[in-house]
Amino acid sequence: MVKVNYASLQTQSSTMSSASQSRVAGFNQLISAFDSFGGSGGELIGTGYDAARAYATSVMSPYYKGCIL
């Protein structure tokens, strides 16, 4: 028979929940930054910035949205 320390299990669960919430908040900040960078077409010009914006909005933003799942 397996013995479970309920207090320890509750602490681990609470810690994991807090860490997950922090991680999701960080991912949301990244997504917001990528989206605002993607909309900065008038301020930053050039083919390098165009490529970076396309990559940020079409690759990185969806990637971090998937990480939240």
PyMOL Python script that loads the backbone (N, CA, C, O; Angstrom):
from pymol import cmd

cmd.read_pdbstr("""\
ATOM      1  N   MET A   1       0.843  -1.169   0.000  1.00  0.00           N
ATOM      2  CA  MET A   1       0.000   0.000   0.000  1.00  0.00           C
ATOM      3  C   MET A   1       0.897   1.244   0.000  1.00  0.00           C
ATOM      4  O   MET A   1       1.906   1.295   0.703  1.00  0.00           O
ATOM      5  N   VAL A   2       0.516   2.225  -0.788  1.00  0.00           N
ATOM      6  CA  VAL A   2       1.270   3.465  -0.905  1.00  0.00           C
ATOM      7  C   VAL A   2       0.742   4.476   0.105  1.00  0.00           C
ATOM      8  O   VAL A   2      -0.463   4.710   0.202  1.00  0.00           O
ATOM      9  N   LYS A   3       1.658   5.065   0.847  1.00  0.00           N
ATOM     10  CA  LYS A   3       1.266   6.096   1.797  1.00  0.00           C
ATOM     11  C   LYS A   3       1.525   7.455   1.164  1.00  0.00           C
ATOM     12  O   LYS A   3       2.588   7.687   0.589  1.00  0.00           O
ATOM     13  N   VAL A   4       0.567   8.335   1.270  1.00  0.00           N
ATOM     14  CA  VAL A   4       0.660   9.661   0.674  1.00  0.00           C
ATOM     15  C   VAL A   4       0.620  10.703   1.783  1.00  0.00           C
ATOM     16  O   VAL A   4      -0.267  10.695   2.638  1.00  0.00           O
ATOM     17  N   ASN A   5       1.588  11.589   1.750  1.00  0.00           N
ATOM     18  CA  ASN A   5       1.613  12.700   2.691  1.00  0.00           C
ATOM     19  C   ASN A   5       0.756  13.808   2.076  1.00  0.00           C
ATOM     20  O   ASN A   5       1.196  14.505   1.162  1.00  0.00           O
ATOM     21  N   TYR A   6      -0.446  13.963   2.573  1.00  0.00           N
ATOM     22  CA  TYR A   6      -1.411  14.895   1.988  1.00  0.00           C
ATOM     23  C   TYR A   6      -0.921  16.338   2.031  1.00  0.00           C
ATOM     24  O   TYR A   6      -1.122  17.078   1.068  1.00  0.00           O
ATOM     25  N   ALA A   7      -0.293  16.750   3.104  1.00  0.00           N
ATOM     26  CA  ALA A   7       0.188  18.134   3.223  1.00  0.00           C
ATOM     27  C   ALA A   7       1.256  18.420   2.175  1.00  0.00           C
ATOM     28  O   ALA A   7       1.257  19.484   1.556  1.00  0.00           O
ATOM     29  N   SER A   8       2.156  17.478   1.979  1.00  0.00           N
ATOM     30  CA  SER A   8       3.203  17.649   0.970  1.00  0.00           C
ATOM     31  C   SER A   8       2.603  17.684  -0.427  1.00  0.00           C
ATOM     32  O   SER A   8       3.022  18.479  -1.268  1.00  0.00           O
ATOM     33  N   LEU A   9       1.639  16.835  -0.671  1.00  0.00           N
ATOM     34  CA  LEU A   9       0.967  16.801  -1.971  1.00  0.00           C
ATOM     35  C   LEU A   9       0.248  18.117  -2.250  1.00  0.00           C
ATOM     36  O   LEU A   9       0.273  18.614  -3.376  1.00  0.00           O
ATOM     37  N   GLN A  10      -0.381  18.670  -1.244  1.00  0.00           N
ATOM     38  CA  GLN A  10      -1.083  19.942  -1.389  1.00  0.00           C
ATOM     39  C   GLN A  10      -0.097  21.079  -1.676  1.00  0.00           C
ATOM     40  O   GLN A  10      -0.381  21.950  -2.498  1.00  0.00           O
ATOM     41  N   THR A  11       1.045  21.076  -1.012  1.00  0.00           N
ATOM     42  CA  THR A  11       2.073  22.095  -1.240  1.00  0.00           C
ATOM     43  C   THR A  11       2.625  21.998  -2.652  1.00  0.00           C
ATOM     44  O   THR A  11       2.793  23.016  -3.323  1.00  0.00           O
ATOM     45  N   GLN A  12       2.906  20.788  -3.107  1.00  0.00           N
ATOM     46  CA  GLN A  12       3.420  20.595  -4.465  1.00  0.00           C
ATOM     47  C   GLN A  12       2.407  21.055  -5.502  1.00  0.00           C
ATOM     48  O   GLN A  12       2.769  21.672  -6.504  1.00  0.00           O
ATOM     49  N   SER A  13       1.150  20.756  -5.261  1.00  0.00           N
ATOM     50  CA  SER A  13       0.088  21.159  -6.183  1.00  0.00           C
ATOM     51  C   SER A  13      -0.027  22.676  -6.257  1.00  0.00           C
ATOM     52  O   SER A  13      -0.176  23.240  -7.341  1.00  0.00           O
ATOM     53  N   SER A  14       0.042  23.326  -5.118  1.00  0.00           N
ATOM     54  CA  SER A  14      -0.043  24.786  -5.075  1.00  0.00           C
ATOM     55  C   SER A  14       1.152  25.424  -5.775  1.00  0.00           C
ATOM     56  O   SER A  14       0.995  26.395  -6.515  1.00  0.00           O
ATOM     57  N   THR A  15       2.339  24.883  -5.544  1.00  0.00           N
ATOM     58  CA  THR A  15       3.551  25.405  -6.176  1.00  0.00           C
ATOM     59  C   THR A  15       3.487  25.236  -7.687  1.00  0.00           C
ATOM     60  O   THR A  15       3.849  26.148  -8.430  1.00  0.00           O
ATOM     61  N   MET A  16       3.031  24.083  -8.144  1.00  0.00           N
ATOM     62  CA  MET A  16       2.931  23.825  -9.581  1.00  0.00           C
ATOM     63  C   MET A  16       1.904  24.749 -10.223  1.00  0.00           C
ATOM     64  O   MET A  16       2.121  25.232 -11.334  1.00  0.00           O
ATOM     65  N   SER A  17       0.809  24.997  -9.554  1.00  0.00           N
ATOM     66  CA  SER A  17      -0.212  25.901 -10.072  1.00  0.00           C
ATOM     67  C   SER A  17       0.333  27.312 -10.210  1.00  0.00           C
ATOM     68  O   SER A  17       0.097  27.980 -11.217  1.00  0.00           O
ATOM     69  N   SER A  18       1.059  27.762  -9.205  1.00  0.00           N
ATOM     70  CA  SER A  18       1.644  29.104  -9.237  1.00  0.00           C
ATOM     71  C   SER A  18       2.674  29.222 -10.356  1.00  0.00           C
ATOM     72  O   SER A  18       2.707  30.229 -11.063  1.00  0.00           O
ATOM     73  N   ALA A  19       3.509  28.207 -10.519  1.00  0.00           N
ATOM     74  CA  ALA A  19       4.524  28.227 -11.582  1.00  0.00           C
ATOM     75  C   ALA A  19       3.867  28.227 -12.956  1.00  0.00           C
ATOM     76  O   ALA A  19       4.323  28.923 -13.863  1.00  0.00           O
ATOM     77  N   SER A  20       2.805  27.455 -13.113  1.00  0.00           N
ATOM     78  CA  SER A  20       2.104  27.405 -14.402  1.00  0.00           C
ATOM     79  C   SER A  20       1.452  28.741 -14.728  1.00  0.00           C
ATOM     80  O   SER A  20       1.489  29.185 -15.876  1.00  0.00           O
ATOM     81  N   GLN A  21       0.863  29.377 -13.742  1.00  0.00           N
ATOM     82  CA  GLN A  21       0.246  30.684 -13.969  1.00  0.00           C
ATOM     83  C   GLN A  21       1.291  31.721 -14.360  1.00  0.00           C
ATOM     84  O   GLN A  21       1.042  32.557 -15.229  1.00  0.00           O
ATOM     85  N   SER A  22       2.450  31.671 -13.728  1.00  0.00           N
ATOM     86  CA  SER A  22       3.531  32.604 -14.073  1.00  0.00           C
ATOM     87  C   SER A  22       4.029  32.360 -15.488  1.00  0.00           C
ATOM     88  O   SER A  22       4.304  33.305 -16.226  1.00  0.00           O
ATOM     89  N   ARG A  23       4.143  31.098 -15.864  1.00  0.00           N
ATOM     90  CA  ARG A  23       4.612  30.751 -17.204  1.00  0.00           C
ATOM     91  C   ARG A  23       3.623  31.239 -18.260  1.00  0.00           C
ATOM     92  O   ARG A  23       4.032  31.797 -19.279  1.00  0.00           O
ATOM     93  N   VAL A  24       2.337  31.035 -18.028  1.00  0.00           N
ATOM     94  CA  VAL A  24       1.315  31.487 -18.979  1.00  0.00           C
ATOM     95  C   VAL A  24       1.321  33.006 -19.087  1.00  0.00           C
ATOM     96  O   VAL A  24       1.176  33.544 -20.185  1.00  0.00           O
ATOM     97  N   ALA A  25       1.485  33.703 -17.976  1.00  0.00           N
ATOM     98  CA  ALA A  25       1.556  35.170 -18.011  1.00  0.00           C
ATOM     99  C   ALA A  25       2.758  35.626 -18.834  1.00  0.00           C
ATOM    100  O   ALA A  25       2.655  36.584 -19.600  1.00  0.00           O
ATOM    101  N   GLY A  26       3.884  34.956 -18.682  1.00  0.00           N
ATOM    102  CA  GLY A  26       5.067  35.285 -19.479  1.00  0.00           C
ATOM    103  C   GLY A  26       4.847  35.035 -20.958  1.00  0.00           C
ATOM    104  O   GLY A  26       5.256  35.840 -21.794  1.00  0.00           O
ATOM    105  N   PHE A  27       4.200  33.917 -21.288  1.00  0.00           N
ATOM    106  CA  PHE A  27       3.897  33.626 -22.693  1.00  0.00           C
ATOM    107  C   PHE A  27       2.962  34.678 -23.273  1.00  0.00           C
ATOM    108  O   PHE A  27       3.130  35.095 -24.419  1.00  0.00           O
ATOM    109  N   ASN A  28       1.982  35.107 -22.491  1.00  0.00           N
ATOM    110  CA  ASN A  28       1.062  36.145 -22.978  1.00  0.00           C
ATOM    111  C   ASN A  28       1.791  37.464 -23.227  1.00  0.00           C
ATOM    112  O   ASN A  28       1.470  38.179 -24.176  1.00  0.00           O
ATOM    113  N   GLN A  29       2.763  37.789 -22.387  1.00  0.00           N
ATOM    114  CA  GLN A  29       3.562  38.999 -22.614  1.00  0.00           C
ATOM    115  C   GLN A  29       4.387  38.875 -23.892  1.00  0.00           C
ATOM    116  O   GLN A  29       4.510  39.839 -24.647  1.00  0.00           O
ATOM    117  N   LEU A  30       4.950  37.696 -24.136  1.00  0.00           N
ATOM    118  CA  LEU A  30       5.702  37.476 -25.373  1.00  0.00           C
ATOM    119  C   LEU A  30       4.808  37.626 -26.597  1.00  0.00           C
ATOM    120  O   LEU A  30       5.189  38.268 -27.576  1.00  0.00           O
ATOM    121  N   ILE A  31       3.627  37.039 -26.540  1.00  0.00           N
ATOM    122  CA  ILE A  31       2.690  37.121 -27.662  1.00  0.00           C
ATOM    123  C   ILE A  31       2.311  38.569 -27.920  1.00  0.00           C
ATOM    124  O   ILE A  31       2.253  39.005 -29.070  1.00  0.00           O
ATOM    125  N   SER A  32       2.056  39.309 -26.862  1.00  0.00           N
ATOM    126  CA  SER A  32       1.720  40.727 -27.007  1.00  0.00           C
ATOM    127  C   SER A  32       2.876  41.503 -27.636  1.00  0.00           C
ATOM    128  O   SER A  32       2.655  42.362 -28.491  1.00  0.00           O
ATOM    129  N   ALA A  33       4.102  41.206 -27.217  1.00  0.00           N
ATOM    130  CA  ALA A  33       5.272  41.886 -27.785  1.00  0.00           C
ATOM    131  C   ALA A  33       5.441  41.544 -29.261  1.00  0.00           C
ATOM    132  O   ALA A  33       5.733  42.427 -30.067  1.00  0.00           O
ATOM    133  N   PHE A  34       5.262  40.278 -29.627  1.00  0.00           N
ATOM    134  CA  PHE A  34       5.371  39.887 -31.036  1.00  0.00           C
ATOM    135  C   PHE A  34       4.287  40.561 -31.871  1.00  0.00           C
ATOM    136  O   PHE A  34       4.544  41.014 -32.986  1.00  0.00           O
ATOM    137  N   ASP A  35       3.074  40.624 -31.323  1.00  0.00           N
ATOM    138  CA  ASP A  35       1.979  41.255 -32.063  1.00  0.00           C
ATOM    139  C   ASP A  35       2.212  42.751 -32.245  1.00  0.00           C
ATOM    140  O   ASP A  35       1.922  43.293 -33.311  1.00  0.00           O
ATOM    141  N   SER A  36       2.728  43.423 -31.223  1.00  0.00           N
ATOM    142  CA  SER A  36       2.977  44.859 -31.374  1.00  0.00           C
ATOM    143  C   SER A  36       4.164  45.104 -32.302  1.00  0.00           C
ATOM    144  O   SER A  36       4.180  46.104 -33.020  1.00  0.00           O
ATOM    145  N   PHE A  37       5.148  44.220 -32.302  1.00  0.00           N
ATOM    146  CA  PHE A  37       6.266  44.331 -33.241  1.00  0.00           C
ATOM    147  C   PHE A  37       5.770  44.112 -34.669  1.00  0.00           C
ATOM    148  O   PHE A  37       6.244  44.761 -35.602  1.00  0.00           O
ATOM    149  N   GLY A  38       4.820  43.201 -34.836  1.00  0.00           N
ATOM    150  CA  GLY A  38       4.258  42.950 -36.160  1.00  0.00           C
ATOM    151  C   GLY A  38       3.475  44.125 -36.698  1.00  0.00           C
ATOM    152  O   GLY A  38       3.343  44.272 -37.913  1.00  0.00           O
ATOM    153  N   GLY A  39       2.956  44.961 -35.826  1.00  0.00           N
ATOM    154  CA  GLY A  39       2.191  46.127 -36.257  1.00  0.00           C
ATOM    155  C   GLY A  39       3.012  47.394 -36.354  1.00  0.00           C
ATOM    156  O   GLY A  39       2.453  48.477 -36.530  1.00  0.00           O
ATOM    157  N   SER A  40       4.322  47.284 -36.242  1.00  0.00           N
ATOM    158  CA  SER A  40       5.175  48.477 -36.251  1.00  0.00           C
ATOM    159  C   SER A  40       5.725  48.772 -37.640  1.00  0.00           C
ATOM    160  O   SER A  40       6.888  49.148 -37.784  1.00  0.00           O
ATOM    161  N   GLY A  41       4.897  48.604 -38.654  1.00  0.00           N
ATOM    162  CA  GLY A  41       5.353  48.759 -40.034  1.00  0.00           C
ATOM    163  C   GLY A  41       5.835  50.142 -40.397  1.00  0.00           C
ATOM    164  O   GLY A  41       6.753  50.269 -41.206  1.00  0.00           O
ATOM    165  N   GLY A  42       5.251  51.188 -39.829  1.00  0.00           N
ATOM    166  CA  GLY A  42       5.637  52.540 -40.192  1.00  0.00           C
ATOM    167  C   GLY A  42       6.912  53.022 -39.528  1.00  0.00           C
ATOM    168  O   GLY A  42       7.617  53.871 -40.073  1.00  0.00           O
ATOM    169  N   GLU A  43       7.213  52.483 -38.349  1.00  0.00           N
ATOM    170  CA  GLU A  43       8.363  52.973 -37.594  1.00  0.00           C
ATOM    171  C   GLU A  43       9.667  52.295 -38.004  1.00  0.00           C
ATOM    172  O   GLU A  43      10.704  52.950 -38.112  1.00  0.00           O
ATOM    173  N   LEU A  44       9.614  51.014 -38.226  1.00  0.00           N
ATOM    174  CA  LEU A  44      10.817  50.253 -38.580  1.00  0.00           C
ATOM    175  C   LEU A  44      10.689  49.816 -40.033  1.00  0.00           C
ATOM    176  O   LEU A  44       9.784  49.056 -40.379  1.00  0.00           O
ATOM    177  N   ILE A  45      11.580  50.287 -40.872  1.00  0.00           N
ATOM    178  CA  ILE A  45      11.460  49.984 -42.294  1.00  0.00           C
ATOM    179  C   ILE A  45      12.700  49.243 -42.790  1.00  0.00           C
ATOM    180  O   ILE A  45      13.789  49.366 -42.230  1.00  0.00           O
ATOM    181  N   GLY A  46      12.503  48.483 -43.840  1.00  0.00           N
ATOM    182  CA  GLY A  46      13.585  47.722 -44.446  1.00  0.00           C
ATOM    183  C   GLY A  46      13.205  46.266 -44.576  1.00  0.00           C
ATOM    184  O   GLY A  46      12.309  45.777 -43.887  1.00  0.00           O
ATOM    185  N   THR A  47      13.895  45.580 -45.464  1.00  0.00           N
ATOM    186  CA  THR A  47      13.562  44.175 -45.706  1.00  0.00           C
ATOM    187  C   THR A  47      13.880  43.298 -44.499  1.00  0.00           C
ATOM    188  O   THR A  47      13.192  42.306 -44.260  1.00  0.00           O
ATOM    189  N   GLY A  48      14.904  43.647 -43.745  1.00  0.00           N
ATOM    190  CA  GLY A  48      15.226  42.880 -42.538  1.00  0.00           C
ATOM    191  C   GLY A  48      14.115  42.958 -41.512  1.00  0.00           C
ATOM    192  O   GLY A  48      13.736  41.947 -40.920  1.00  0.00           O
ATOM    193  N   TYR A  49      13.592  44.159 -41.300  1.00  0.00           N
ATOM    194  CA  TYR A  49      12.479  44.323 -40.363  1.00  0.00           C
ATOM    195  C   TYR A  49      11.215  43.658 -40.894  1.00  0.00           C
ATOM    196  O   TYR A  49      10.450  43.079 -40.123  1.00  0.00           O
ATOM    197  N   ASP A  50      10.991  43.734 -42.196  1.00  0.00           N
ATOM    198  CA  ASP A  50       9.822  43.073 -42.781  1.00  0.00           C
ATOM    199  C   ASP A  50       9.886  41.565 -42.549  1.00  0.00           C
ATOM    200  O   ASP A  50       8.890  40.943 -42.178  1.00  0.00           O
ATOM    201  N   ALA A  51      11.063  40.984 -42.771  1.00  0.00           N
ATOM    202  CA  ALA A  51      11.231  39.545 -42.554  1.00  0.00           C
ATOM    203  C   ALA A  51      11.064  39.187 -41.078  1.00  0.00           C
ATOM    204  O   ALA A  51      10.449  38.172 -40.751  1.00  0.00           O
ATOM    205  N   ALA A  52      11.606  40.010 -40.195  1.00  0.00           N
ATOM    206  CA  ALA A  52      11.485  39.751 -38.754  1.00  0.00           C
ATOM    207  C   ALA A  52      10.035  39.846 -38.301  1.00  0.00           C
ATOM    208  O   ALA A  52       9.583  39.037 -37.492  1.00  0.00           O
ATOM    209  N   ARG A  53       9.302  40.833 -38.820  1.00  0.00           N
ATOM    210  CA  ARG A  53       7.881  40.968 -38.473  1.00  0.00           C
ATOM    211  C   ARG A  53       7.092  39.760 -38.966  1.00  0.00           C
ATOM    212  O   ARG A  53       6.261  39.215 -38.240  1.00  0.00           O
ATOM    213  N   ALA A  54       7.356  39.344 -40.205  1.00  0.00           N
ATOM    214  CA  ALA A  54       6.650  38.183 -40.755  1.00  0.00           C
ATOM    215  C   ALA A  54       6.938  36.936 -39.923  1.00  0.00           C
ATOM    216  O   ALA A  54       6.031  36.153 -39.644  1.00  0.00           O
ATOM    217  N   TYR A  55       8.183  36.751 -39.533  1.00  0.00           N
ATOM    218  CA  TYR A  55       8.561  35.590 -38.725  1.00  0.00           C
ATOM    219  C   TYR A  55       7.918  35.652 -37.338  1.00  0.00           C
ATOM    220  O   TYR A  55       7.418  34.648 -36.831  1.00  0.00           O
ATOM    221  N   ALA A  56       7.936  36.827 -36.738  1.00  0.00           N
ATOM    222  CA  ALA A  56       7.373  36.975 -35.392  1.00  0.00           C
ATOM    223  C   ALA A  56       5.879  36.682 -35.379  1.00  0.00           C
ATOM    224  O   ALA A  56       5.381  36.013 -34.474  1.00  0.00           O
ATOM    225  N   THR A  57       5.159  37.188 -36.392  1.00  0.00           N
ATOM    226  CA  THR A  57       3.707  37.018 -36.389  1.00  0.00           C
ATOM    227  C   THR A  57       3.249  35.673 -36.941  1.00  0.00           C
ATOM    228  O   THR A  57       2.191  35.176 -36.555  1.00  0.00           O
ATOM    229  N   SER A  58       4.034  35.077 -37.843  1.00  0.00           N
ATOM    230  CA  SER A  58       3.572  33.821 -38.440  1.00  0.00           C
ATOM    231  C   SER A  58       4.180  32.578 -37.799  1.00  0.00           C
ATOM    232  O   SER A  58       3.643  31.482 -37.957  1.00  0.00           O
ATOM    233  N   VAL A  59       5.287  32.728 -37.080  1.00  0.00           N
ATOM    234  CA  VAL A  59       5.934  31.561 -36.471  1.00  0.00           C
ATOM    235  C   VAL A  59       5.946  31.655 -34.944  1.00  0.00           C
ATOM    236  O   VAL A  59       5.440  30.767 -34.258  1.00  0.00           O
ATOM    237  N   MET A  60       6.521  32.724 -34.423  1.00  0.00           N
ATOM    238  CA  MET A  60       6.733  32.794 -32.982  1.00  0.00           C
ATOM    239  C   MET A  60       5.441  32.978 -32.180  1.00  0.00           C
ATOM    240  O   MET A  60       5.240  32.318 -31.161  1.00  0.00           O
ATOM    241  N   SER A  61       4.584  33.863 -32.637  1.00  0.00           N
ATOM    242  CA  SER A  61       3.333  34.093 -31.911  1.00  0.00           C
ATOM    243  C   SER A  61       2.479  32.819 -31.845  1.00  0.00           C
ATOM    244  O   SER A  61       2.012  32.469 -30.761  1.00  0.00           O
ATOM    245  N   PRO A  62       2.255  32.109 -32.966  1.00  0.00           N
ATOM    246  CA  PRO A  62       1.496  30.853 -32.876  1.00  0.00           C
ATOM    247  C   PRO A  62       2.200  29.786 -32.026  1.00  0.00           C
ATOM    248  O   PRO A  62       1.544  28.989 -31.355  1.00  0.00           O
ATOM    249  N   TYR A  63       3.526  29.777 -32.060  1.00  0.00           N
ATOM    250  CA  TYR A  63       4.272  28.806 -31.254  1.00  0.00           C
ATOM    251  C   TYR A  63       3.968  29.003 -29.765  1.00  0.00           C
ATOM    252  O   TYR A  63       3.666  28.041 -29.058  1.00  0.00           O
ATOM    253  N   TYR A  64       4.049  30.243 -29.296  1.00  0.00           N
ATOM    254  CA  TYR A  64       3.802  30.495 -27.877  1.00  0.00           C
ATOM    255  C   TYR A  64       2.328  30.355 -27.515  1.00  0.00           C
ATOM    256  O   TYR A  64       2.003  30.029 -26.374  1.00  0.00           O
ATOM    257  N   LYS A  65       1.439  30.596 -28.462  1.00  0.00           N
ATOM    258  CA  LYS A  65       0.022  30.313 -28.205  1.00  0.00           C
ATOM    259  C   LYS A  65      -0.175  28.817 -27.998  1.00  0.00           C
ATOM    260  O   LYS A  65      -0.964  28.398 -27.152  1.00  0.00           O
ATOM    261  N   GLY A  66       0.549  28.015 -28.776  1.00  0.00           N
ATOM    262  CA  GLY A  66       0.493  26.563 -28.604  1.00  0.00           C
ATOM    263  C   GLY A  66       1.094  26.110 -27.285  1.00  0.00           C
ATOM    264  O   GLY A  66       0.635  25.128 -26.703  1.00  0.00           O
ATOM    265  N   CYS A  67       2.102  26.802 -26.810  1.00  0.00           N
ATOM    266  CA  CYS A  67       2.721  26.453 -25.526  1.00  0.00           C
ATOM    267  C   CYS A  67       1.748  26.653 -24.369  1.00  0.00           C
ATOM    268  O   CYS A  67       1.843  25.970 -23.349  1.00  0.00           O
ATOM    269  N   ILE A  68       0.824  27.578 -24.525  1.00  0.00           N
ATOM    270  CA  ILE A  68      -0.154  27.831 -23.463  1.00  0.00           C
ATOM    271  C   ILE A  68      -1.116  26.654 -23.328  1.00  0.00           C
ATOM    272  O   ILE A  68      -1.580  26.343 -22.231  1.00  0.00           O
ATOM    273  N   LEU A  69      -1.407  26.012 -24.441  1.00  0.00           N
ATOM    274  CA  LEU A  69      -2.317  24.871 -24.388  1.00  0.00           C
ATOM    275  C   LEU A  69      -1.732  23.796 -23.501  1.00  0.00           C
ATOM    276  O   LEU A  69      -2.345  22.743 -23.321  1.00  0.00           O
TER     277      LEU A  69
END
""", "prot")
cmd.dss("prot")
cmd.show_as("cartoon", "prot")
cmd.util.cbc("prot")
cmd.orient("prot")
